[in-house]
Amino acid sequence: MAIRKSELYSSLWASCDELRGGMDASQYKDYVLVLLFIKYISDKYSGQPYAPLVIPAGSSFADMVALKGKAEIGDQINKAIIAPLVAANQQLSPSDFPDFNDQAKLGSRKELVDRLTSLIAIFEKPALNFARNRADDDDILGDAYEYLMRHFAIDSGKSKGQFLTPAEVSCINTQLAQKPKACLDYVVLHELCYLRVPRHGEEFLALLNQHMAD
């Protein structure tokens, strides 16, 4: 059965609220997206030969579920889930993952345990089984990622572009790359001048004309 996007995305955003507490969006997004990533690769690739990512024994999302409620949950996510994944896949780096045992961000002791346990439980929902479900011919992981980025940005008072390059900007960049060099030079100069004078008025135009070649 296909996942309804609205149900999938609202469930994922609920996980953000579950984790956030007093954390800034730019911090708690890292934890949520790592959970999304591990759930996705576990559902798609666990036990699959020649998969693009290796899921070592003991390092799947199911093993993360087994840590719920345990006092060492944060430390074990770091050591038993993330560390083996990084060691088994050269495309991954320790810097790609946040510290799940960071008490300054996640709370101390019981608060950390309860927060991570609740977060894992949200990703445990049957509707989020990526192995069996697809969302109407879409890139379900990519769409979920962009949806979350949009909400993280709104919640933190930033633009979505401060968290990722939006699809519409990527499309424009691709088109620009096919234009003559003079066009690219103008675009770069325009943006640099806008950083100096962030409004399209007389001062901005004077600065642009000052630096623009004849």
Backbone torsions as a table, in degrees:
resi	resn	phi	psi	omega
1	MET	NA	132.3	-178.8
2	ALA	-69.9	143.8	177.3
3	ILE	-78.3	134.7	171.1
4	ARG	-76.2	128.0	-176.7
5	LYS	-56.4	-44.0	-176.8
6	SER	-59.7	-39.1	-179.9
7	GLU	-70.8	-42.5	-179.7
8	LEU	-62.5	-51.0	-174.2
9	TYR	-69.5	-37.2	178.5
10	SER	-66.6	-33.7	176.6
11	SER	-65.8	-41.5	179.5
12	LEU	-66.3	-40.3	179.5
13	TRP	-68.6	-31.5	175.8
14	ALA	-59.8	-33.6	178.7
15	SER	-65.8	-33.9	177.5
16	CYS	-63.3	-46.8	179.8
17	ASP	-62.7	-34.6	-179.7
18	GLU	-64.1	-37.9	-175.0
19	LEU	-88.2	-30.4	-162.4
20	ARG	-58.5	-52.2	-175.0
21	GLY	54.1	-123.9	177.5
22	GLY	-98.5	11.0	-176.5
23	MET	-74.4	147.0	174.2
24	ASP	-73.2	150.0	-178.9
25	ALA	-56.9	-36.7	-178.2
26	SER	-66.5	-19.0	177.0
27	GLN	-93.3	-50.7	-173.4
28	TYR	-73.0	-18.7	176.4
29	LYS	-61.6	-33.1	-178.3
30	ASP	-62.5	-41.0	-179.4
31	TYR	-69.1	-44.2	-178.6
32	VAL	-63.3	-44.6	-177.3
33	LEU	-69.2	-31.5	175.5
34	VAL	-67.1	-41.6	176.3
35	LEU	-61.1	-43.0	177.6
36	LEU	-60.2	-44.4	-179.6
37	PHE	-62.9	-49.2	-177.8
38	ILE	-66.2	-38.4	177.3
39	LYS	-63.1	-43.9	-177.5
40	TYR	-64.3	-51.2	-176.7
41	ILE	-68.0	-30.4	177.6
42	SER	-67.3	-45.2	-179.7
43	ASP	-65.5	-39.6	-173.8
44	LYS	-84.6	-34.4	-166.4
45	TYR	-121.1	-10.8	-179.3
46	SER	-58.5	125.9	178.2
47	GLY	76.0	4.8	-178.8
48	GLN	-93.8	122.7	176.1
49	PRO	-71.0	147.4	177.4
50	TYR	61.9	25.9	177.0
51	ALA	-73.1	152.7	-179.9
52	PRO	-65.6	-20.0	176.2
53	LEU	-132.5	138.6	178.2
54	VAL	-90.8	130.0	176.0
55	ILE	-106.2	99.4	-178.6
56	PRO	-61.4	151.7	176.1
57	ALA	-58.0	130.9	179.7
58	GLY	89.9	1.0	-175.7
59	SER	-122.9	22.7	-180.0
60	SER	-92.6	174.9	177.1
61	PHE	-62.3	-34.4	178.3
62	ALA	-60.7	-35.9	177.8
63	ASP	-70.7	-31.3	175.2
64	MET	-66.9	-40.2	177.8
65	VAL	-58.5	-38.5	-179.0
66	ALA	-65.3	-14.7	-179.6
67	LEU	-88.8	-7.8	-177.0
68	LYS	-55.5	133.5	176.0
69	GLY	82.4	-7.3	-178.3
70	LYS	-85.4	144.7	-175.7
71	ALA	-61.9	-29.2	-176.4
72	GLU	-98.9	20.7	-174.3
73	ILE	-54.6	-47.2	-178.0
74	GLY	-64.1	-46.7	179.9
75	ASP	-63.2	-39.5	-178.6
76	GLN	-73.4	-32.1	174.1
77	ILE	-61.7	-42.2	178.5
78	ASN	-63.4	-48.3	-169.8
79	LYS	-89.2	-36.9	-173.8
80	ALA	-99.1	-19.2	-178.8
81	ILE	-107.4	-60.3	-172.6
82	ILE	-73.4	-48.5	-176.9
83	ALA	-56.9	-47.0	177.6
84	PRO	-65.4	-34.4	176.9
85	LEU	-62.1	-44.3	179.6
86	VAL	-65.0	-43.1	-178.5
87	ALA	-64.4	-31.0	-175.5
88	ALA	-89.6	-10.8	-175.2
89	ASN	-133.7	108.7	-174.1
90	GLN	-66.6	-18.3	178.9
91	GLN	-78.2	-8.7	177.7
92	LEU	-100.8	152.4	179.7
93	SER	-134.8	149.0	176.5
94	PRO	-55.9	-30.3	-179.4
95	SER	-70.4	-10.7	177.8
96	ASP	-76.1	-13.1	-171.1
97	PHE	-121.7	140.9	175.0
98	PRO	-79.7	169.4	178.0
99	ASP	-85.4	111.6	-179.6
100	PHE	-78.4	-0.1	176.9
101	ASN	-115.1	22.6	-178.7
102	ASP	-82.3	99.6	-176.4
103	GLN	-71.7	-22.0	177.6
104	ALA	-67.1	-29.9	-179.2
105	LYS	-99.2	-39.3	-171.8
106	LEU	-99.2	-6.1	-177.8
107	GLY	100.1	164.7	-176.8
108	SER	-98.1	139.5	172.2
109	ARG	48.0	-107.4	-173.6
110	LYS	-61.7	-38.2	-179.5
111	GLU	-62.5	-43.1	178.1
112	LEU	-63.6	-45.4	-179.7
113	VAL	-61.5	-47.5	-178.7
114	ASP	-64.4	-40.5	-177.4
115	ARG	-66.4	-47.1	-179.9
116	LEU	-69.2	-35.9	177.6
117	THR	-62.8	-44.3	179.2
118	SER	-66.8	-38.7	179.3
119	LEU	-64.6	-46.2	178.3
120	ILE	-61.0	-39.4	-179.2
121	ALA	-61.4	-35.5	178.9
122	ILE	-64.9	-42.0	179.3
123	PHE	-75.2	-10.6	-179.9
124	GLU	-81.7	-9.0	-176.4
125	LYS	-58.8	138.3	-179.6
126	PRO	-56.0	-32.2	-179.3
127	ALA	-64.7	-17.9	-179.9
128	LEU	-99.5	28.4	176.3
129	ASN	-84.0	102.4	-176.3
130	PHE	-73.3	-17.3	-179.3
131	ALA	-71.3	-33.3	-174.0
132	ARG	-106.1	-18.1	-171.6
133	ASN	-117.4	149.3	171.7
134	ARG	-135.7	154.2	179.7
135	ALA	-104.5	86.6	172.3
136	ASP	42.7	62.0	173.1
137	ASP	63.6	18.0	-179.9
138	ASP	-103.8	164.1	171.0
139	ASP	-77.8	93.5	-170.3
140	ILE	-63.9	-38.0	179.6
141	LEU	-70.2	-44.8	-180.0
142	GLY	-63.7	-41.7	179.2
143	ASP	-65.1	-41.7	179.4
144	ALA	-64.3	-40.5	179.4
145	TYR	-61.4	-47.5	-178.4
146	GLU	-66.5	-37.5	177.5
147	TYR	-60.3	-45.8	180.0
148	LEU	-64.9	-41.3	178.9
149	MET	-59.7	-40.2	179.8
150	ARG	-62.1	-43.6	-178.2
151	HIS	-73.8	-35.1	174.7
152	PHE	-60.3	-43.3	-178.0
153	ALA	-64.6	-45.4	179.0
154	ILE	-60.9	-42.2	-175.8
155	ASP	-68.7	-28.4	-177.7
156	SER	-97.3	-2.3	-179.3
157	GLY	77.4	18.1	179.5
158	LYS	-110.4	170.2	175.3
159	SER	-84.6	155.4	179.6
160	LYS	-59.8	-31.8	-178.8
161	GLY	-64.4	-16.6	177.4
162	GLN	-79.7	-10.8	177.0
163	PHE	-108.0	-30.2	179.1
164	LEU	-160.8	166.2	174.3
165	THR	-83.2	114.4	-179.1
166	PRO	-61.6	155.4	-177.9
167	ALA	-58.5	-39.3	-177.9
168	GLU	-66.2	-33.4	177.4
169	VAL	-71.7	-39.4	177.1
170	SER	-59.7	-39.0	179.5
171	CYS	-64.0	-44.8	178.6
172	ILE	-63.1	-42.5	-179.9
173	ASN	-61.5	-39.4	178.5
174	THR	-63.2	-41.8	179.1
175	GLN	-67.2	-39.8	179.8
176	LEU	-63.3	-35.4	-178.1
177	ALA	-63.1	-17.9	-179.5
178	GLN	-95.4	-0.1	-177.3
179	LYS	-89.9	164.9	178.1
180	PRO	-61.2	156.3	-177.9
181	LYS	-58.9	-36.9	-179.6
182	ALA	-60.5	-35.8	178.3
183	CYS	-66.7	-43.6	179.0
184	LEU	-64.2	-40.6	179.1
185	ASP	-60.0	-41.2	-179.4
186	TYR	-65.4	-43.3	-178.6
187	VAL	-62.2	-45.0	179.8
188	VAL	-62.9	-46.1	179.5
189	LEU	-62.6	-40.9	178.4
190	HIS	-57.9	-47.3	-177.5
191	GLU	-68.7	-37.4	177.9
192	LEU	-65.0	-41.0	177.9
193	CYS	-65.8	-35.0	-179.6
194	TYR	-68.3	-31.0	175.3
195	LEU	-64.2	-34.3	-179.9
196	ARG	-78.2	-43.6	-179.7
197	VAL	-127.7	90.7	-171.6
198	PRO	-77.4	52.1	173.9
199	ARG	-163.4	145.9	-176.5
200	HIS	-90.9	69.2	178.6
201	GLY	-116.9	-164.9	-177.2
202	GLU	-63.0	-39.4	-179.8
203	GLU	-63.1	-41.5	178.3
204	PHE	-63.4	-46.7	-178.6
205	LEU	-63.9	-36.8	178.5
206	ALA	-65.1	-41.8	178.5
207	LEU	-65.2	-41.9	179.5
208	LEU	-63.3	-46.8	-179.7
209	ASN	-64.3	-32.9	-179.4
210	GLN	-63.2	-37.1	-174.9
211	HIS	-100.0	-11.6	-175.6
212	MET	-82.0	130.6	179.2
213	ALA	-66.9	151.8	-179.7
214	ASP	-69.3	NA	NA
